[in-house]
Amino acid sequence: MTTALVKNSVPFTSDERRRGLFYLSLAVGAVSFALAVQMGLNANFLKEELKFDGFQMGLLEALRESCGIWALIVLALLAGVCEPLVGALMLVLVAVGLGGYAVAPSFWWVAAMSLVWSQGLHVWMPLPQSMVMAFAEPGKTGHRMGQVGAAGAIGFGSGLGTSLLLSWAGVPMRPMYVVALGVALLGALACLRIPRAIGTERPRLVFRQRYWRYYLLCFLEGWRKQIFVCFAGFLLVERHQVGLSTMLLLMIMVQLVGVFTSSRVGRLIDRVGERPVLFFYYGCLILFFVGYALIQNKHALQVLFVVDNAFFVFGMALNTYVNKLVPPAERTGTLSMGVAMNHVAAVSMPLLGGVLWVTLGYQWAFLTGALAGCLSIGAVVILPHLEHPVQEPT
């Protein structure tokens, strides 16, 4: 969930700004490290340690993603509480939930711990960009966001690298979750060092009937994303016995590809517009999901996994389209509504995919992703062509 929280500016001294951004960067890097451990170990841990099947994977993902919807309610309830304290509490939840995996005996234990860490993460996710906007010097917001984002990237890469080194050293997976717990707690402590003269505001949703095509595309993006997140890695582990070290290396490759492609894709969107990029994006996704369903070669599937994962960057075209679709006063609320629609699909589609996996075969879970791609192309066909950002309410 990436709903932004916009607040009135607060006068900070230069020292408070530096201290706030420094400790915020540490917190972002720490939670990214912990999340990287979870993502890197997830498929292997659930299959090898707890013997999950496709239905259990889908049910777990549906439960976990429901936290994205509840996060709006939690943020509204915590409105007015200073964001560093909210952030510290949420990172404690992340730590406790991930640490609970280390002693997980069954599906329902993992499900409970997943709800704990996922709720903490979903409430945390909009807070860093909100705090950056509060601490950034006038005219340097983008620069400061980039610096904090870089801290997150370093933390994520460090989490994957540490997991890989521990795996090569023969450390079991369960103790790695204890490492994630410790680092997430360090992130919570860093939050407590951030100046507290900022408070959360109530998140706002904007629903306009004329934006229905955007909402539909957000729903379909959540559909396709969760089919990939839930089942792509699990396919490699469950059917092709891909080991933990290999999965971690694949994730590291995805991060390296992202470093070199993100800015280039952004420039491509600026040059040719959102509609051609989205046509290309969804057309490739159809091929990817059909590939998961039909390809039997393990190495070809590993390449497909990396490429498909790297393609998530093309989804930024949806956010840049909002900049042209809605007036400035409605952008944050419209993006928030898009996130809500994304999570409706994120809750329902993994469950459907899990049922298909165990009843008709794994191929059908991925073919539902191909269907999402086809429907997305249809939505892009009827998407209004816009050249310039909207400046006044329509």
C-alpha positions in Angstrom: 0.0 0.0 0.0 1.5 3.4 -1.0 -1.2 5.9 0.0 0.5 9.3 0.6 -0.3 11.4 3.7 0.0 15.1 3.0 0.4 17.5 5.9 1.1 21.1 6.6 4.7 22.1 6.6 6.4 22.1 10.1 9.3 24.5 10.8 12.4 22.4 11.6 15.9 23.6 12.2 18.7 22.4 9.9 19.9 20.0 12.6 16.5 18.5 13.0 16.1 18.1 9.3 19.4 16.3 9.1 18.7 14.1 12.1 15.2 13.3 10.8 16.4 12.3 7.4 19.4 10.3 8.7 17.3 8.2 11.1 14.5 7.8 8.6 16.9 6.4 6.1 18.2 4.0 8.7 14.6 2.9 9.4 13.8 2.5 5.7 17.0 0.5 5.1 16.2 -1.8 8.1 12.7 -2.6 7.1 13.8 -3.2 3.5 16.4 -5.6 4.8 13.8 -7.5 6.8 11.4 -7.6 3.9 14.1 -8.9 1.6 14.8 -11.8 4.0 11.1 -12.6 4.0 10.7 -12.4 0.2 13.9 -14.3 -0.5 13.1 -17.2 1.9 9.3 -17.4 1.5 8.7 -20.0 -1.2 11.5 -22.4 0.0 10.5 -22.0 3.7 6.8 -22.7 3.1 7.4 -25.6 0.9 10.5 -27.3 2.4 9.8 -26.6 6.1 6.0 -26.6 6.3 5.0 -28.6 3.1 2.5 -26.0 1.8 0.5 -26.8 -1.3 -0.9 -24.3 -3.9 -4.2 -23.7 -2.0 -2.4 -22.9 1.2 -0.1 -20.4 -0.7 -3.1 -18.7 -2.2 -5.0 -18.5 1.1 -2.0 -17.2 2.9 -1.4 -14.4 0.3 -5.1 -13.5 0.5 -5.0 -13.1 4.2 -1.8 -11.2 4.1 -3.0 -8.7 1.5 -6.2 -8.0 3.4 -4.0 -5.9 5.6 -3.7 -3.4 2.8 -7.4 -2.5 3.2 -7.3 -2.5 7.0 -4.3 -0.1 6.9 -6.5 2.8 5.8 -8.7 2.2 8.9 -5.6 2.0 11.2 -4.1 5.2 9.7 -7.4 7.0 10.3 -7.6 5.8 13.9 -4.0 7.0 14.5 -4.6 10.4 12.9 -2.8 13.0 15.0 -0.3 10.6 16.5 3.3 11.6 15.6 4.5 9.6 12.7 7.8 8.5 14.2 5.9 6.8 17.1 3.5 5.2 14.6 6.4 4.0 12.5 8.2 2.6 15.5 5.1 0.6 16.6 4.6 -0.7 13.1 8.2 -1.9 12.8 7.9 -3.7 16.1 4.9 -5.6 14.5 7.1 -6.3 11.5 9.8 -7.7 13.7 7.5 -9.8 15.9 5.7 -11.2 12.8 8.8 -12.2 10.9 10.5 -13.5 14.1 7.5 -15.7 14.6 8.3 -17.7 11.5 11.4 -19.0 13.3 9.2 -21.2 15.5 6.3 -21.7 13.1 4.9 -25.3 13.4 1.9 -25.0 11.1 -0.1 -23.1 8.5 -2.2 -21.3 11.0 0.8 -20.1 13.0 2.4 -18.7 9.8 -1.0 -17.1 8.8 -1.2 -15.4 12.2 2.4 -14.1 12.1 1.8 -13.0 8.5 -1.1 -10.9 9.5 1.0 -9.3 12.2 4.0 -8.3 10.1 1.9 -7.5 7.0 -0.4 -5.1 9.0 2.7 -3.4 10.4 4.2 -3.1 6.9 1.1 -1.8 5.2 0.6 1.0 7.8 4.4 1.8 7.6 4.6 2.1 3.8 3.1 5.6 3.3 4.9 7.0 6.4 8.5 7.4 5.0 7.4 9.6 2.0 5.2 11.7 4.2 8.1 12.3 6.7 10.5 13.0 3.8 8.1 15.8 2.6 8.1 17.2 6.2 11.9 17.2 6.6 13.0 18.1 3.1 14.3 21.6 2.5 12.3 23.8 0.1 13.0 22.7 -3.4 14.8 19.5 -2.4 11.9 17.1 -1.8 12.7 14.9 -4.9 16.3 14.8 -4.0 15.6 13.7 -0.4 13.1 11.1 -1.5 15.8 9.7 -3.8 18.2 9.5 -0.9 15.8 7.7 1.3 14.8 5.5 -1.6 18.5 4.6 -2.1 18.7 3.6 1.6 15.8 1.3 1.0 17.5 -0.2 -2.0 20.7 -0.7 -0.1 18.8 -2.4 2.7 17.0 -4.7 0.4 20.1 -5.7 -1.4 21.9 -6.3 1.9 19.1 -8.5 3.1 19.2 -10.7 0.1 23.1 -10.8 0.2 23.1 -11.7 3.9 20.6 -14.4 3.4 22.6 -15.8 0.5 25.8 -15.8 2.6 24.1 -17.5 5.5 22.7 -20.1 3.1 26.1 -20.8 1.7 27.4 -21.1 5.3 24.9 -23.8 6.0 22.7 -21.7 8.3 19.0 -23.1 8.4 16.2 -20.8 7.3 14.5 -20.4 10.6 17.5 -18.5 12.3 17.5 -16.1 9.3 14.1 -14.9 10.4 15.6 -14.1 13.8 18.1 -11.9 11.9 15.2 -10.2 10.2 13.6 -9.6 13.6 16.7 -8.0 15.0 17.2 -5.7 12.1 13.5 -4.6 12.1 13.8 -3.8 15.8 16.8 -1.6 15.0 14.6 0.2 12.5 12.0 0.8 15.2 14.7 2.2 17.5 15.8 4.5 14.6 12.2 5.8 14.3 12.3 6.8 18.0 15.3 9.1 17.2 13.3 11.0 14.5 12.0 14.5 15.6 8.3 14.1 16.6 6.7 17.4 15.6 4.7 15.8 12.8 1.5 13.8 13.0 -0.4 11.6 10.7 -3.4 12.9 8.8 -6.5 10.9 7.9 -6.0 9.1 4.5 -8.4 10.3 1.9 -10.0 8.4 -1.0 -11.4 10.1 -4.1 -14.0 8.2 -6.2 -15.1 9.7 -9.4 -17.2 7.7 -12.0 -15.2 9.3 -14.8 -12.0 7.6 -13.5 -13.5 4.1 -13.7 -11.0 2.9 -16.3 -8.1 3.8 -14.0 -9.7 1.9 -11.1 -10.3 -1.1 -13.4 -6.6 -1.1 -14.4 -5.6 -0.9 -10.8 -7.8 -3.9 -10.0 -6.3 -5.9 -12.9 -2.8 -4.9 -11.9 -3.4 -6.3 -8.4 -4.8 -9.4 -10.0 -1.8 -10.1 -12.1 0.7 -9.0 -9.4 -0.6 -11.4 -6.8 -0.8 -14.4 -9.2 2.9 -13.8 -9.8 3.9 -13.0 -6.2 2.0 -16.0 -4.9 2.8 -18.7 -7.4 5.8 -17.9 -9.7 8.5 -18.6 -7.1 6.4 -21.5 -5.6 6.3 -23.1 -9.1 10.1 -23.1 -9.2 10.4 -24.6 -5.7 7.5 -27.0 -5.7 7.7 -28.5 -9.2 11.4 -27.9 -10.1 13.0 -28.2 -6.7 14.9 -24.9 -7.1 17.0 -24.4 -3.9 17.2 -21.5 -1.6 20.6 -20.2 -2.9 19.4 -20.2 -6.4 16.1 -18.3 -5.5 18.1 -15.7 -3.7 20.5 -15.3 -6.6 17.4 -14.8 -8.9 16.1 -12.1 -6.6 19.5 -10.4 -6.6 19.5 -10.4 -10.4 16.0 -8.8 -10.3 17.4 -6.0 -8.2 20.3 -5.5 -10.5 18.1 -5.4 -13.6 15.8 -2.8 -11.8 18.8 -0.5 -11.2 19.5 -0.3 -14.9 15.9 -0.2 -16.2 13.9 2.0 -13.8 15.0 5.4 -15.1 15.0 4.2 -18.7 11.4 3.1 -18.5 10.5 6.4 -16.9 12.1 8.3 -19.8 10.3 6.0 -22.3 6.9 6.8 -20.7 7.7 10.5 -20.9 8.7 10.1 -24.6 5.9 7.9 -26.0 3.1 8.2 -23.5 1.4 5.8 -21.2 -0.9 4.0 -23.6 1.8 2.5 -25.9 3.8 1.5 -22.8 0.8 -0.2 -21.2 0.0 -2.0 -24.4 3.5 -3.4 -24.5 3.5 -4.2 -20.8 0.3 -6.2 -20.8 1.0 -7.9 -24.1 4.3 -9.2 -22.6 2.5 -10.3 -19.4 0.1 -12.5 -21.4 3.2 -14.3 -22.9 4.8 -14.6 -19.5 1.8 -16.2 -17.8 1.3 -18.6 -20.7 5.0 -19.4 -20.4 4.6 -20.3 -16.7 1.7 -22.6 -17.7 3.5 -24.4 -20.6 7.3 -24.2 -20.2 8.8 -27.3 -18.6 12.5 -26.4 -18.7 13.7 -25.2 -15.3 16.3 -22.9 -16.6 13.9 -21.2 -19.0 11.5 -20.7 -16.2 14.2 -19.1 -14.1 14.9 -16.6 -16.8 11.2 -15.9 -17.2 11.0 -15.3 -13.4 13.7 -12.6 -13.5 12.3 -10.9 -16.6 8.7 -11.0 -15.3 9.8 -9.6 -11.9 11.7 -6.8 -13.6 8.6 -5.9 -15.7 6.9 -4.5 -12.6 8.6 -1.2 -13.3 6.3 -0.6 -16.3 3.4 -0.3 -13.8 4.6 3.2 -13.0 2.8 4.2 -16.2 -0.5 3.9 -14.3 0.7 6.5 -11.7 2.0 8.9 -14.3 -1.3 8.6 -16.2 -3.1 9.9 -13.0 -1.0 13.0 -13.2 -2.7 13.7 -16.6 -6.1 12.4 -15.6 -7.0 14.3 -12.4 -6.5 17.8 -11.0 -3.7 18.3 -8.5 -6.1 18.5 -5.5 -7.4 15.0 -6.3 -4.2 13.1 -7.2 -3.3 11.7 -3.8 -6.9 10.6 -3.1 -7.2 9.1 -6.6 -4.0 7.2 -6.1 -5.3 6.0 -2.8 -8.4 4.7 -4.4 -6.3 2.9 -7.0 -4.4 1.2 -4.1 -7.7 0.1 -2.6 -8.9 -1.4 -5.8 -5.5 -3.1 -6.2 -5.9 -4.7 -2.8 -9.4 -6.0 -3.6 -7.9 -8.1 -6.3 -4.9 -8.9 -4.1 -7.2 -10.5 -1.6 -9.5 -12.4 -4.0 -7.2 -13.6 -6.8 -4.6 -15.6 -4.8 -7.4 -17.6 -3.2 -8.9 -18.3 -6.6 -5.5 -19.3 -8.0 -4.9 -21.6 -5.1 -8.2 -23.4 -5.7 -7.4 -23.8 -9.4 -3.9 -25.1 -8.5 -5.1 -28.0 -6.4 -8.2 -28.8 -8.4 -7.4 -28.3 -12.1 -3.6 -28.0 -12.1 -1.0 -25.3 -11.6 -1.4 -24.2 -15.2 -4.8 -22.8 -14.6 -3.6 -20.5 -11.8 -1.2 -18.9 -14.3 -3.8 -18.8 -17.1 -5.9 -16.5 -14.9 -3.0 -14.1 -14.9 -3.0 -14.3 -18.7 -6.7 -13.5 -18.6 -5.9 -10.4 -16.5 -3.4 -9.3 -19.1 -6.1 -9.7 -21.9 -8.6 -7.7 -19.9 -6.0 -5.0 -19.2 -5.3 -4.6 -22.9 -9.0 -4.1 -23.5 -9.1 -1.4 -20.8 -6.2 0.4 -22.4 -8.0 0.4 -25.7 -10.8 2.5 -24.2 -8.4 4.6 -22.0 -8.7 8.3 -23.0 -5.6 9.7 -24.7 -4.3 12.6 -22.7 -1.3 14.8 -23.6 -0.9 17.2 -20.7 -1.6 17.2 -16.9 -4.9 18.5 -15.8 -4.5 21.8 -14.0 -8.1 22.6 -13.0 -10.9 20.5 -11.6 -13.1 19.0 -14.4 
